[in-house]
Amino acid sequence: MAIYDASRAICYARGDTVPIAFTLTENSAALNITGFTFSFTVNSSKNPVDVSTELFSIAGVLTDAPNGKVEFRPSTANTDLSPAKYYYDVQMVDTGGFIRTVIKSDFDIEQDIDKA
């Protein structure tokens, strides 16, 4: 299955909406994720005990399922957070209903300059 990648920190300027894309692999080959579902969750706590510190969660969009490609499309409301270090994970639910956290790391928000 896909490999946990703690080195995949994400840095966004406050309010940005560029899609966050991932390609899942197994044994160095693309993992066919047809029929799978994904969620991308950002939390203010690295080790949350419940959902009280969850900031947002968005569903993944399969952009090329046979080749393991999924992306997440945050809104301005999602990323309009105070500049700080947050944490994210990506969970996958396969066609058998099994849940697996495939990626987790830092989600950093920087102050933007443009206020238009």
Residue pairs with C-beta under 8 A, 6 or more apart in sequence:
1 26
1 31
1 100
1 102
2 24
2 25
2 26
2 31
2 68
2 92
2 100
2 102
2 103
3 25
3 102
4 101
4 102
4 103
4 104
5 102
5 103
5 105
6 104
6 105
7 105
8 22
8 103
8 105
9 105
9 106
9 107
9 108
10 20
10 88
10 105
10 106
10 107
10 108
11 108
11 109
11 110
12 18
12 74
12 79
12 107
12 108
12 109
12 110
13 109
13 110
13 111
13 112
14 79
14 80
14 81
14 82
14 83
14 109
14 110
14 111
14 112
15 76
15 79
15 80
15 112
16 74
16 76
16 79
16 112
17 73
17 74
17 75
17 76
17 79
19 71
19 72
19 73
19 74
20 40
20 71
20 72
20 73
20 74
21 63
21 69
21 70
21 71
21 72
22 69
22 70
22 71
22 90
22 102
22 103
23 30
23 67
23 68
23 69
24 30
24 31
24 33
24 68
24 70
24 92
24 102
25 31
25 68
30 66
30 67
30 68
30 69
31 68
32 65
32 66
32 67
32 68
33 62
33 65
33 68
33 69
33 70
33 92
34 62
34 65
34 66
34 95
35 65
35 94
35 95
36 62
36 65
36 70
36 92
36 93
36 94
36 95
37 59
37 60
37 92
37 93
38 59
38 60
38 62
38 70
38 72
38 90
38 91
38 92
38 93
39 57
39 58
39 59
39 60
39 90
39 91
40 57
40 58
40 59
40 60
40 72
40 74
40 88
40 89
40 90
41 54
41 56
41 57
41 88
41 89
41 91
42 54
42 55
42 56
42 57
42 78
42 86
42 87
42 88
42 107
43 53
43 54
43 55
43 86
43 87
43 88
44 53
44 55
44 84
44 86
44 87
45 53
45 87
46 87
48 54
55 78
55 81
55 86
56 74
56 77
56 78
58 72
58 73
58 74
58 78
59 72
60 70
60 71
60 72
60 90
61 70
61 71
61 72
61 73
62 69
62 70
63 69
63 70
63 71
72 90
79 109
81 109
82 109
83 109
83 110
83 111
84 108
84 109
85 106
85 107
85 108
86 106
86 107
86 108
86 109
87 104
87 105
87 106
87 107
88 104
88 105
88 106
88 107
89 101
89 103
89 104
90 101
90 102
90 103
90 104
91 99
91 100
91 101
91 102
92 99
92 100
92 101
92 102
93 99
94 100
